[in-house]
Amino acid sequence: MLVYIARLAIERNCARFEWSVLDWNTPVIRTYDKLNAKPMQDWILYRLTGAALVELAKEG
């Protein structure tokens, strides 16, 4: 799957692609490290669920 996405990114002149992994999933993290993928330190992942999601949808 990652090979396909990498090829697609190159074909479409994308400079990168990004994805997420849970911090406890060390086997997968090691795999990504072997690909020379770099963990991003400057981004924070946010999630909006439940009542907060409903309340935001009601705005505007």
N, C-alpha and C positions, 0 to 999 in steps of 0.2 A: 504494500500500500504506500509506504513512504517513497519508494522508488518511483511509483506512478505519479505521486504528487510532485516530487522533485522534477521529473521530466515535464510535467504540465506547467510548473512554475517557470522553467527555462523557456519552454515554447511560448509562453505568454509574457516573456520579459519581466518576470517578477524578480525582485532582488532577494526575496526570502519567503519562507513560510514559517508559521509559528503554531505551537500546539501546547497542550497542558498535560501534566502528569501529577498524580498525587504524591506527596513527599514520602510516603511509606513504601512506594512501589520501587524498591531499590533494584530489582532485576531489570526492569524496563529503563530506569534511569541510567544504569550501567550501559545498556544497549545504546541509548541516545548519546552517552558520553563517547562510546566507541565510534559513533558516526561523526564525531567532532561538533555535535550540536552544543550550543552554549546556553546554560540556564540564564534567564534574564533576572537581574537584580533590581531593575529600576521600574518595574511594573507591579501593580497590586491587582489581584483578581477580586472582583466584586460579584455578589449574587443578590438578587432581589426575588423573594419568594413570599408566599402566603399573603397575610393581610397587607404587608407593605406593598406588594405587587398590585393587589386590588386597589389600594388607596391611590397609588400613582396612576393607575389606569383611569380613575375617576376624575383626575384633574383635567382642566382645560375644556 
